[in-house]
């Protein structure tokens, strides 16, 4: 019975000592992860901003794969009215 009481007492003391340490450690880790995520988000947003008049090319075709357009098929004619 004495051993059981000693074990229970030790567990309560450990819980009392470790609870603030674990809370601080978890809180610090979460704050650090949130700060890193916000930093990455800001970097991504800065990369996405473009100065006016800039052009971004996502695809550059291979030079060896050029096909001549079919001269008979030049597209659809769109009738329009000029508005002044």
C-alpha positions in Angstrom: 0.0 0.0 0.0 2.9 2.3 0.8 4.4 1.7 -2.7 1.1 2.6 -4.4 0.8 5.9 -2.5 4.4 6.7 -3.3 3.8 6.0 -7.0 0.6 8.1 -7.1 2.4 10.9 -5.3 5.3 10.9 -7.7 2.8 10.9 -10.7 1.0 14.0 -9.3 4.3 15.8 -8.7 5.5 15.0 -12.2 2.2 16.2 -13.6 2.4 19.4 -11.6 6.0 20.0 -12.8 5.6 19.0 -16.4 2.3 20.6 -17.2 3.6 24.2 -17.5 6.7 23.0 -19.4 4.6 21.1 -21.9 2.2 24.0 -22.3 5.1 26.4 -23.0 6.8 24.0 -25.4 3.6 23.4 -27.4 2.7 27.1 -27.5 6.2 28.1 -28.6 6.2 25.4 -31.4 2.7 26.5 -32.7 3.7 30.2 -32.7 6.9 29.4 -34.5 5.1 27.3 -37.2 2.5 30.1 -37.6 5.2 32.7 -38.1 7.0 30.6 -40.7 3.7 30.0 -42.5 2.9 33.8 -42.6 6.5 34.4 -43.8 6.0 31.9 -46.7 2.6 33.4 -47.5 4.1 37.0 -47.7 7.0 35.7 -49.9 4.5 34.0 -52.2 2.4 37.2 -52.5 5.4 39.3 -53.2 6.3 36.9 -56.0 2.8 37.1 -57.5 2.8 40.9 -57.6 3.9 42.1 -61.0 4.8 45.6 -62.1 2.5 47.1 -64.6 3.4 46.2 -68.2 5.4 43.1 -67.4 4.8 39.9 -69.3 5.1 36.4 -67.9 5.6 33.4 -70.2 4.6 30.1 -68.7 5.2 27.9 -71.8 7.9 28.2 -74.4 7.4 25.8 -77.4 10.2 23.6 -78.6 11.8 24.9 -81.8 12.0 21.6 -83.6 8.2 21.0 -83.3 6.9 23.8 -85.5 3.9 23.1 -87.7 2.7 25.4 -90.5 -0.9 26.4 -90.1 -3.4 25.1 -92.6 -4.0 27.9 -95.2 -7.6 26.8 -95.8 -8.6 27.2 -92.2 -7.9 30.7 -91.0 -10.5 30.8 -88.3 -14.0 32.1 -88.0 -15.1 35.5 -89.4 -16.6 37.7 -86.7 -18.9 40.5 -88.0 -18.6 43.7 -85.9 -19.8 47.3 -85.9 -17.5 50.1 -85.2 -18.7 52.3 -82.4 -17.5 55.9 -82.2 
